[in-house]
Amino acid sequence: MSSVKIHVPVVRLAKLLRTPGGVPVADAVKRAGAGLESLRAECLDELRVTLDQAELCANRANGEYDAAVADELYAIASAAIGVPTACGLAPIDTALVSLADLTDYLRTRKIWDPNAVAVHLRAFRLLLHTEAGKDSNGTKAILEGLRRVSQRYAKPEAAADAKSAAG
Amino acid sequence: MPGVKDSMGLSPDSRARFNLERASVLILEESSMGMSILVQILTGFGAKVLHRAESVEEAQGLVAKVELDLVVADALGPGGEGYDFVSWLRRSRIEPNCFVPVLLTAGHTPGNAVQKARDCGAHFVMTKPLTPITVLERVLWIAREGRRFVECDSYMGPDRRFKNEGVPAGQVGRRRDDLVGDVGEASEPNMEQDSIDGMLKTRRVTL
């Protein structure tokens, strides 16, 4: 039987947080938000580059499963998650999470669904270049549609059905 | 920090104060935009001592050189090198850094990395996108004193059993301190465990 040691280490951070001075929560959140706002232009540039990279990568698949393409597309989508919300385009984050889910399911099952990938990339482009990036009923409908597409591959039996329907 | 709730659910309008000025914070993030986002959030919170690392090697070098109060580490892509970094940190025996609160961030956790994320020894795994209020909630939460640290062959990190929701309904508890007896129907919502813990914990008060 292996031994287990349980102890309570000193957490210096707790003491530092309580030291006099500092900043009220409301001011800190506001200042952090203003800091993120200053990154807006950079974030938008980064998203345009991400979209271009994702489209080029997906085109390389030629409609068939390719492990390298699937891994690369997953890496591109997952690396960009978090950037859209920082520039006020939270719905694009939801689309990227859906694309990362989809590519993770596809590469795990070694299958490819070019239509499912393409619809995500088209939605990404639409949300980035139109006001659809802001929350609206139309945006919600797009995101719900993407979620349904990616979740078709969440379970093995569902993936087999979705693949035969796509093919 | 009187007024700051111990549990998550911090109000963004709260006037409660906290001080991160002297906290030494390591940020591990390979993406330059991800790094900029974290730096903006943490400097907005008043943090002034930020150590930035773009790779695990850089972060390991900093762990060996600098005393840290908080680590914010990204999972670092599909390979999850960030999880491996946290495991290394816990096993490094570089005190006190090996016990430092760690907030792990991840854009997406692939199915094959979930176990790694759970077992790496981070205090909290936070899914991106990050917003200032959620990051602050997690920082205040992981900084709480009194959390037990577990060291064994298969795991080294904070005790993951931080919730005590009691014995499952219809079962008999196996712990010595499990209570038995019939309990009446609840007449109002349950108190949060953190609120109960807060009532039992000795605190300094200003009169």
Interface residues (C-beta under 8 A of the other chain):
Chain A: S2 S3 V4 K5 I6 H7 V8 P9 V10 V11 R12 L13 A14 L16 L17 R18 T19 P20 G21 G22 V23 P24 V25 A26 A28 V29 K30 R31 A32 G33 A34 G35 L36 S38 L39 E42 C43 E46 D71 Y74 A75 A77 S78 A79 A80 I81 G82 V83 P84 T85 A86 A90 D93 L96 V97 A100 D101 D104 T108
Chain B: M1 V4 L10 S11 P12 D13 S14 R15 A16 R17 F18 N19 L20 E21 R22 A23 S31 M33 G34 S36 I37 Q40 I41 L42 T43 G44 F45 G46 D69 L70 G77 P78 P96 F99 V100 P101 T105 G107 H108 P110 G111 N112 K128 P129 L130 T131 P132 I133 V135 L136 L140 A143 R144 E145 G146 R147 R148 F149 V150 E151 C152 D153 S154 D159
